[in-house]
Amino acid sequence: MIIFLYGEDTYRTRQKIREIIERYKKVHKSGLNLKYLDFSKKESGDVSFLNFQDEIRQTSMFQEKKLIIITNSFLDAGFKEVFLEQKKDFEKSKDIVVFYEDGKVDKRDSLYKFLKKSAKCQEFELLGGLKLRNWIKKEFEEYKAEIEAGALEKLIEYVGNDLWSLSNEIKKLVNFKAGSQIKIQDIELLIRSKIETDIFKTIDAIAQKNKKKALKLLHKHLAKGDSPLYLLSMINYQFRNLLIIKDLIERQKPYNIIIKKSGLHPFVAKKNYFQSQQFTFLKLKKIYQRIFQVDLDIKTGRIEPETALDLLITEI
């Protein structure tokens, strides 16, 4: 049997791999016939078509089915060529061969076409909309925890559809609430917005005078449908924090006092402390004033929001 698992949602793909392995181990207790071949490690000389062929041809001393997990095989042109030449031998095998590929796969590839036709295939696309909401609800149910509707929406707004990050954040929320319903304020308290993180990167690019990178990061948000006014409010928030920290530095306050007196979360204060070193106090004041003017121009209809953001980045 040949199984083919692939897709951009690596979290669910790897979950499926674990399920297959766990089911196999329940039946085949020895575990001696579970094999891994990773073609990204070919430089070590341990991975080749011959290794795969040997694994298939060797007879198990326990008369067990083998489970062979093959990853990154699409990287190896030699493996693909020989495998496709001898594919009939492997289609007849009683052993289980799992082809597993992270991310997008070239659908024009000859190996892809064969697997799509002959293997049991499952593509794991990134979740969105109702499917993503249902996945999150199911995760909370696994922990016997509840999340109110507004908090669920806020969680998606902050984290997006990265299931690895969502899984970690869900564990954090469940542990924090210890049986109580999770509310919007819990999300705001415990989880850093992905947009906030990315805006921090944008400001870092501005500080390094890398306007090209800053504009690229900004347009990523706009392409995803993020509101220009929300993005401006996040930029405003970050520069306000930088100004608070810089003001305390200018007044020659010690580092630990700056972190404490800023009124910011210690993690945020520390990051802003180091980032503020890249601006003068006067420069930060001018930028903050410019952001205020841009906000006013957008709200009074003097300029299109997207254009205003572009100009703001180029002028800083």
Rosetta blueprint (number, residue, H / E / L):
1 M L
2 I E
3 I E
4 F E
5 L E
6 Y E
7 G E
8 E L
9 D L
10 T H
11 Y H
12 R H
13 T H
14 R H
15 Q H
16 K H
17 I H
18 R H
19 E H
20 I H
21 I H
22 E H
23 R H
24 Y H
25 K H
26 K H
27 V H
28 H L
29 K L
30 S L
31 G L
32 L L
33 N L
34 L E
35 K E
36 Y E
37 L E
38 D E
39 F H
40 S H
41 K H
42 K H
43 E H
44 S H
45 G L
46 D L
47 V L
48 S L
49 F H
50 L H
51 N H
52 F H
53 Q H
54 D H
55 E H
56 I H
57 R H
58 Q L
59 T L
60 S L
61 M L
62 F L
63 Q L
64 E L
65 K L
66 K L
67 L E
68 I E
69 I E
70 I E
71 T E
72 N L
73 S H
74 F H
75 L H
76 D L
77 A H
78 G H
79 F H
80 K H
81 E H
82 V H
83 F H
84 L H
85 E H
86 Q L
87 K H
88 K H
89 D H
90 F H
91 E H
92 K L
93 S L
94 K L
95 D L
96 I E
97 V E
98 V E
99 F E
100 Y E
101 E E
102 D E
103 G E
104 K L
105 V L
106 D L
107 K L
108 R L
109 D L
110 S H
111 L H
112 Y H
113 K H
114 F H
115 L H
116 K H
117 K H
118 S H
119 A L
120 K E
121 C E
122 Q E
123 E E
124 F L
125 E L
126 L L
127 L L
128 G L
129 G H
130 L H
131 K H
132 L H
133 R H
134 N H
135 W H
136 I H
137 K H
138 K H
139 E H
140 F H
141 E H
142 E H
143 Y L
144 K L
145 A L
146 E L
147 I E
148 E L
149 A H
150 G H
151 A H
152 L H
153 E H
154 K H
155 L H
156 I H
157 E H
158 Y H
159 V H
160 G L
161 N L
162 D L
163 L H
164 W H
165 S H
166 L H
167 S H
168 N H
169 E H
170 I H
171 K H
172 K H
173 L H
174 V H
175 N H
176 F H
177 K H
178 A L
179 G L
180 S L
181 Q L
182 I E
183 K L
184 I H
185 Q H
186 D H
187 I H
188 E H
189 L H
190 L H
191 I L
192 R L
193 S L
194 K H
195 I H
196 E H
197 T H
198 D H
199 I H
200 F H
201 K H
202 T H
203 I H
204 D H
205 A H
206 I H
207 A H
208 Q L
209 K L
210 N L
211 K H
212 K H
213 K H
214 A H
215 L H
216 K H
217 L H
218 L H
219 H H
220 K H
221 H H
222 L H
223 A H
224 K L
225 G L
226 D L
227 S L
228 P H
229 L H
230 Y H
231 L H
232 L H
233 S H
234 M H
235 I H
236 N H
237 Y H
238 Q H
239 F H
240 R H
241 N H
242 L H
243 L H
244 I H
245 I H
246 K H
247 D H
248 L H
249 I H
250 E H
251 R L
252 Q L
253 K L
254 P L
255 Y H
256 N H
257 I H
258 I H
259 I H
260 K H
261 K H
262 S L
263 G L
264 L L
265 H L
266 P H
267 F H
268 V H
269 A H
270 K H
271 K H
272 N H
273 Y H
274 F H
275 Q H
276 S H
277 Q L
278 Q L
279 F L
280 T L
281 F H
282 L H
283 K H
284 L H
285 K H
286 K H
287 I H
288 Y H
289 Q H
290 R H
291 I H
292 F H
293 Q H
294 V H
295 D H
296 L H
297 D H
298 I H
299 K H
300 T L
301 G L
302 R L
303 I L
304 E L
305 P H
306 E H
307 T H
308 A H
309 L H
310 D H
311 L H
312 L H
313 I H
314 T H
315 E H
316 I L
